Amino acid sequence: MFLLMCIVMMIGQAPADEPAPTASGGFWPTEKMLEGIVSRMADEKSVHFDLDASQAKQLRQKFVDRWSRFARDRRAVLQPLITEYLESHIAMTPPDSDAVADWSKRAMPMIDDLEGELTDLYADMRAIVPVAKHPELVRDALKTTAGLEAFRGKLQLWSKGEIAENEWWDLPPMERRKRRNKKAKDAVAPESPTEKENQQKSRIDTELDRWEQYTVDFIHRYGLDDAQTESARSILRECRQRAIAHEERHRDRVVALEKKIAEGAQTGDSNRNEQVQKEMREVFGPIDAIFSEMQTRLQKLLTSAQSEAAEPTQTKP
C-alpha cells in the first residue's frame, strides 16, 4: 500500500532520548531499521544519478535528516495509522468499510505533508545531482508525484466506503481454500449473464474505451516522455476503477430507470420520460465528473513548454 510504504520506508525514528512507546502504542520501526532503509533508498538514487562517493554521502544525510524529522513531528498520527492498517491486514475477517473510511480521512493530510517534503527533498537533490542529470531528476519527481496523486484518489474512494477487500485484507488460508473451491465449482457451471447485464457492461466499456483513446491522443499530442506517459496511464487506470465502481453501485437503479424509459416510450408519456432521463443524468453525472478530473490531472503533467506547444482539447468523450 503506497502511503504506508512511503511512511515505513522513508521516515526515520525519534531521537534516542525520547521515551519509548508503551506496548499499547502500536507498531513503530526501530531507529536502526528505518535508518538502514532510508540510507539504502538514498544509495539507490545515488547509483541511478551516477553520484560520486562525496555526493552520495551528502544525499544519504539529506534523506536521513529529513525523514527522521518527518517521523518525529508526526509520530502521534503515523503510529496509529500504521498499526491499524497492519492489524486489519492480518485479521481473520475482512475490514469494516466504516473503519477504513475513518482511517482514510485521518491519513489524507499525510499526502499533503509528504508532497511538501518530497518537493523540498528534490530541491536538495538538485543541488547535489550533476546538471547533466537534471532532466532525469525532473522525470523522477514527476513519477513520484503521480504516485502520490494516484494514492490521493484511492484515499478519497476509501473515505467514501469504496474499498476492494484485497486492498486491506490478506485472506486467511481457510478462506482462500473456500474461495478456490467456489471458483472451481462456478467454472463447471458458470452463471450466464443476463441480456441487461451485457448491455450495462457494454455501456461502461464503451465509455472507458473513449477515455483510453483520449489519453492516447493526449500523450501523442503533447509528446509526453516515458515518465509522463507512465503517469498519464496511472491516472487513467485509477479513474477507470472509480468509474467502474460507481457504475456497479448504481447498476440496479440504472436497470429500473431504463425499464421506466421503455414503459414511457410505449405510453407516449414524454413528461415521465423527461424526469427519468434527468434521474439517469444524475446517476451518470459523477462519471462525467471523474473524466473532467482526469483531464485536469493530465494537464498538470505538462511542462510549460508542452502546454504552450499545443492547445489542449477539453472535449467530453
C-alpha positions as CSV (number, residue, x, y, z in Angstrom):
1,M,0.0,0.0,0.0
2,F,1.6,3.2,-1.2
3,L,1.1,5.6,1.7
4,L,2.2,3.2,4.3
5,M,5.2,2.0,2.3
6,C,6.2,5.7,1.9
7,I,5.9,6.1,5.7
8,V,7.7,2.9,6.7
9,M,10.4,3.2,4.0
10,M,11.1,7.0,4.1
11,I,10.7,8.1,7.7
12,G,13.3,7.9,10.4
13,Q,13.0,7.3,14.1
14,A,12.6,9.7,17.0
15,P,15.7,10.7,18.9
16,A,17.2,8.2,21.3
17,D,16.3,10.3,24.4
18,E,12.6,10.3,23.5
19,P,10.6,8.0,25.8
20,A,9.9,4.5,24.3
21,P,6.3,3.9,23.3
22,T,4.2,1.7,25.5
23,A,3.1,-1.8,24.4
24,S,-0.3,-0.3,23.6
25,G,1.2,2.4,21.4
26,G,1.3,0.1,18.4
27,F,4.0,-0.7,15.8
28,W,6.9,1.7,15.3
29,P,10.1,0.5,13.4
30,T,13.4,0.7,15.2
31,E,15.9,3.5,14.6
32,K,18.4,1.1,13.1
33,M,15.8,-0.5,10.8
34,L,14.5,2.8,9.4
35,E,17.9,4.5,9.1
36,G,19.1,1.5,7.1
37,I,16.1,1.5,4.8
38,V,16.3,5.3,4.2
39,S,20.0,5.0,3.6
40,R,19.5,2.3,1.1
41,M,16.9,4.4,-0.7
42,A,19.4,7.2,-0.9
43,D,22.1,4.9,-2.2
44,E,19.7,3.6,-5.0
45,K,19.2,7.2,-6.0
46,S,22.9,7.8,-5.9
47,V,23.5,4.9,-8.3
48,H,20.7,6.0,-10.5
49,F,22.1,9.5,-10.9
50,D,25.8,8.4,-11.0
51,L,26.8,10.3,-7.9
52,D,30.4,10.0,-6.6
53,A,31.2,9.0,-3.0
54,S,31.1,12.5,-1.7
55,Q,27.8,13.3,-3.4
56,A,26.3,10.0,-2.2
57,K,27.2,10.8,1.4
58,Q,25.6,14.2,1.2
59,L,22.4,12.7,-0.3
60,R,22.2,10.0,2.3
61,Q,22.5,12.5,5.1
62,K,19.7,14.6,3.5
63,F,17.4,11.6,3.4
64,V,18.1,10.5,7.0
65,D,17.8,14.0,8.4
66,R,14.6,14.9,6.6
67,W,12.6,11.7,7.2
68,S,13.8,11.5,10.9
69,R,12.3,14.9,11.5
70,F,9.2,14.0,9.5
71,A,8.6,11.0,11.8
72,R,9.4,12.8,15.0
73,D,6.9,15.6,14.2
74,R,4.1,13.3,13.1
75,R,4.6,10.2,15.2
76,A,1.3,10.7,17.2
77,V,-0.6,10.5,13.9
78,L,1.6,8.0,12.0
79,Q,1.9,5.3,14.6
80,P,-1.8,4.5,15.0
81,L,-2.3,4.7,11.2
82,I,0.4,2.1,10.6
83,T,-0.8,-0.1,13.5
84,E,-4.4,-0.1,12.4
85,Y,-3.5,-1.0,8.8
86,L,-1.3,-3.9,9.9
87,E,-3.9,-5.2,12.4
88,S,-6.6,-5.1,9.7
89,H,-4.3,-6.7,7.1
90,I,-3.7,-9.8,9.2
91,A,-7.1,-10.1,10.8
92,M,-9.2,-13.2,10.2
93,T,-12.2,-11.2,8.9
94,P,-12.4,-8.5,6.2
95,P,-12.1,-4.9,7.3
96,D,-15.1,-2.8,8.2
97,S,-15.7,-0.2,5.5
98,D,-16.6,2.5,8.1
99,A,-13.3,1.9,9.9
100,V,-11.4,2.1,6.6
101,A,-13.2,5.4,5.7
102,D,-12.3,6.9,9.1
103,W,-8.7,5.7,8.6
104,S,-8.5,7.3,5.2
105,K,-9.8,10.7,6.4
106,R,-7.1,10.7,9.1
107,A,-4.5,9.7,6.6
108,M,-5.4,12.2,3.9
109,P,-3.4,15.1,5.4
110,M,-0.3,13.0,5.2
111,I,-0.5,13.2,1.4
112,D,-0.1,16.9,1.5
113,D,2.7,16.6,4.1
114,L,4.5,14.0,2.0
115,E,4.1,16.1,-1.1
116,G,5.7,19.1,0.6
117,E,8.6,17.1,2.0
118,L,9.2,15.5,-1.4
119,T,9.2,18.9,-3.1
120,D,11.9,20.1,-0.7
121,L,13.8,16.9,-1.0
122,Y,14.0,17.1,-4.8
123,A,15.3,20.7,-4.3
124,D,18.0,19.3,-2.1
125,M,18.8,16.6,-4.7
126,R,19.0,19.2,-7.4
127,A,21.9,20.9,-5.6
128,I,23.7,17.6,-5.4
129,V,22.9,15.8,-8.7
130,P,25.1,16.8,-11.6
131,V,23.5,19.3,-14.0
132,A,23.6,16.8,-16.9
133,K,21.2,14.6,-14.9
134,H,18.7,17.3,-14.0
135,P,16.2,16.3,-16.8
136,E,16.2,12.8,-15.5
137,L,15.7,14.2,-12.0
138,V,12.6,16.1,-13.2
139,R,11.2,12.9,-14.7
140,D,11.8,11.1,-11.4
141,A,10.0,13.8,-9.5
142,L,7.0,13.6,-11.9
143,K,6.8,9.9,-11.5
144,T,6.8,10.2,-7.7
145,T,4.2,13.0,-7.8
146,A,2.0,10.9,-10.0
147,G,2.2,8.0,-7.5
148,L,1.1,10.4,-4.7
149,E,-1.8,11.7,-6.7
150,A,-2.9,8.2,-7.6
151,F,-2.9,7.3,-3.9
152,R,-4.8,10.5,-3.0
153,G,-7.5,9.3,-5.3
154,K,-7.5,5.9,-3.6
155,L,-7.9,7.5,-0.2
156,Q,-10.8,9.6,-1.5
157,L,-12.5,6.4,-2.6
158,W,-11.9,4.6,0.7
159,S,-13.1,7.7,2.7
160,K,-16.5,7.1,1.0
161,G,-16.5,3.4,1.9
162,E,-15.5,2.3,-1.6
163,I,-12.9,-0.4,-0.9
164,A,-11.8,-3.6,-2.5
165,E,-11.4,-6.4,0.1
166,N,-7.9,-7.4,-1.1
167,E,-6.6,-3.8,-0.7
168,W,-6.7,-4.1,3.1
169,W,-7.0,-7.8,3.9
170,D,-4.8,-10.8,3.4
171,L,-7.0,-13.8,3.0
172,P,-6.5,-16.5,5.7
173,P,-5.7,-20.0,4.4
174,M,-9.1,-21.5,5.1
175,E,-10.9,-18.6,3.3
176,R,-8.5,-18.9,0.3
177,R,-9.4,-22.6,0.1
178,K,-13.1,-21.9,0.3
179,R,-12.9,-19.3,-2.5
180,R,-10.8,-21.6,-4.6
181,N,-13.4,-24.4,-4.3
182,K,-16.2,-22.0,-5.2
183,K,-14.3,-20.7,-8.2
184,A,-13.7,-24.3,-9.4
185,K,-17.4,-25.1,-8.9
186,D,-18.5,-22.0,-10.8
187,A,-16.1,-22.8,-13.6
188,V,-18.0,-26.1,-14.2
189,A,-21.4,-24.4,-14.5
190,P,-20.9,-20.7,-14.7
191,E,-23.9,-18.4,-14.4
192,S,-24.8,-16.8,-17.8
193,P,-25.1,-13.1,-17.6
194,T,-28.5,-11.6,-18.4
195,E,-29.0,-9.5,-21.5
196,K,-29.4,-6.4,-19.3
197,E,-26.1,-7.1,-17.6
198,N,-24.4,-7.4,-21.0
199,Q,-26.0,-4.1,-22.1
200,Q,-24.7,-2.4,-18.9
201,K,-21.2,-3.8,-19.4
202,S,-21.3,-2.5,-23.0
203,R,-22.3,0.9,-21.8
204,I,-19.4,1.4,-19.3
205,D,-16.9,-0.4,-21.6
206,T,-17.7,2.0,-24.5
207,E,-17.3,5.0,-22.2
208,L,-14.0,3.8,-20.8
209,D,-12.7,2.9,-24.3
210,R,-13.2,6.6,-25.1
211,W,-11.2,7.6,-22.0
212,E,-8.4,5.3,-23.2
213,Q,-8.4,6.9,-26.6
214,Y,-8.4,10.4,-25.1
215,T,-5.4,9.5,-23.0
216,V,-3.5,8.0,-26.0
217,D,-4.3,11.1,-28.1
218,F,-3.1,13.4,-25.2
219,I,0.2,11.5,-24.9
220,H,0.8,11.9,-28.7
221,R,-0.5,15.5,-28.9
222,Y,1.9,16.8,-26.3
223,G,4.8,14.4,-27.0
224,L,5.0,13.1,-23.4
225,D,8.2,11.4,-22.3
226,D,8.3,7.9,-20.8
227,A,7.8,9.1,-17.2
228,Q,5.0,11.4,-18.1
229,T,3.4,8.6,-20.2
230,E,3.6,6.2,-17.3
231,S,2.0,8.8,-15.0
232,A,-0.8,9.5,-17.6
233,R,-1.6,5.8,-17.8
234,S,-1.6,5.6,-14.0
235,I,-4.1,8.4,-13.8
236,L,-6.3,6.7,-16.4
237,R,-6.3,3.4,-14.5
238,E,-7.2,5.0,-11.2
239,C,-10.1,7.0,-12.9
240,R,-11.3,3.9,-14.7
241,Q,-11.5,2.0,-11.4
242,R,-13.6,4.7,-9.8
243,A,-15.9,4.9,-12.8
244,I,-16.5,1.2,-12.8
245,A,-17.1,1.1,-9.0
246,H,-19.7,3.9,-9.3
247,E,-21.5,2.1,-12.2
248,E,-21.5,-1.2,-10.2
249,R,-23.0,0.5,-7.2
250,H,-25.9,2.0,-9.2
251,R,-26.5,-0.9,-11.6
252,D,-29.9,-1.8,-10.1
253,R,-31.1,1.8,-10.2
254,V,-30.0,2.1,-13.9
255,V,-31.9,-1.0,-14.8
256,A,-35.0,0.3,-13.1
257,L,-34.7,3.7,-14.8
258,E,-34.2,2.1,-18.2
259,K,-37.3,0.0,-17.6
260,K,-39.3,3.2,-16.9
261,I,-37.9,4.8,-20.1
262,A,-39.1,1.8,-22.1
263,E,-42.6,1.9,-20.4
264,G,-42.8,5.7,-21.1
265,A,-42.0,5.2,-24.7
266,Q,-44.8,2.7,-25.1
267,T,-47.3,5.0,-23.4
268,G,-46.0,8.2,-25.0
269,D,-45.6,9.9,-21.6
270,S,-43.0,12.5,-22.5
271,N,-43.1,14.2,-19.1
272,R,-42.4,10.9,-17.4
273,N,-39.5,10.2,-19.8
274,E,-38.0,13.6,-19.2
275,Q,-38.0,13.1,-15.5
276,V,-36.5,9.6,-15.8
277,Q,-33.8,11.0,-18.2
278,K,-33.0,13.6,-15.6
279,E,-32.5,10.9,-12.9
280,M,-30.3,9.0,-15.4
281,R,-28.1,12.0,-15.8
282,E,-27.8,12.3,-12.1
283,V,-26.6,8.7,-11.8
284,F,-24.0,9.0,-14.5
285,G,-23.0,12.6,-13.7
286,P,-20.3,11.5,-11.3
287,I,-18.7,9.5,-14.1
288,D,-18.6,12.7,-16.2
289,A,-17.0,14.5,-13.2
290,I,-14.3,11.8,-13.0
291,F,-13.5,12.3,-16.6
292,S,-13.2,16.1,-16.1
293,E,-10.9,15.4,-13.1
294,M,-8.8,13.1,-15.3
295,Q,-8.4,15.8,-17.9
296,T,-7.2,18.3,-15.2
297,R,-4.7,15.8,-13.8
298,L,-3.3,15.0,-17.2
299,Q,-2.8,18.7,-17.9
300,K,-0.8,19.0,-14.6
301,L,1.8,16.6,-16.0
302,L,2.8,19.0,-18.8
303,T,5.8,21.3,-18.7
304,S,5.3,24.9,-19.6
305,A,6.9,24.3,-23.0
306,Q,4.5,21.4,-23.7
307,S,1.5,23.5,-22.6
308,E,2.4,26.3,-24.9
309,A,3.2,24.0,-27.9
310,A,-0.4,22.8,-28.4
311,E,-3.8,23.9,-27.4
312,P,-5.5,21.4,-25.1
313,T,-8.7,19.8,-26.3
314,Q,-11.1,19.6,-23.4
315,T,-13.8,17.7,-25.1
316,K,-16.1,15.2,-23.4
317,P,-15.6,11.7,-24.9
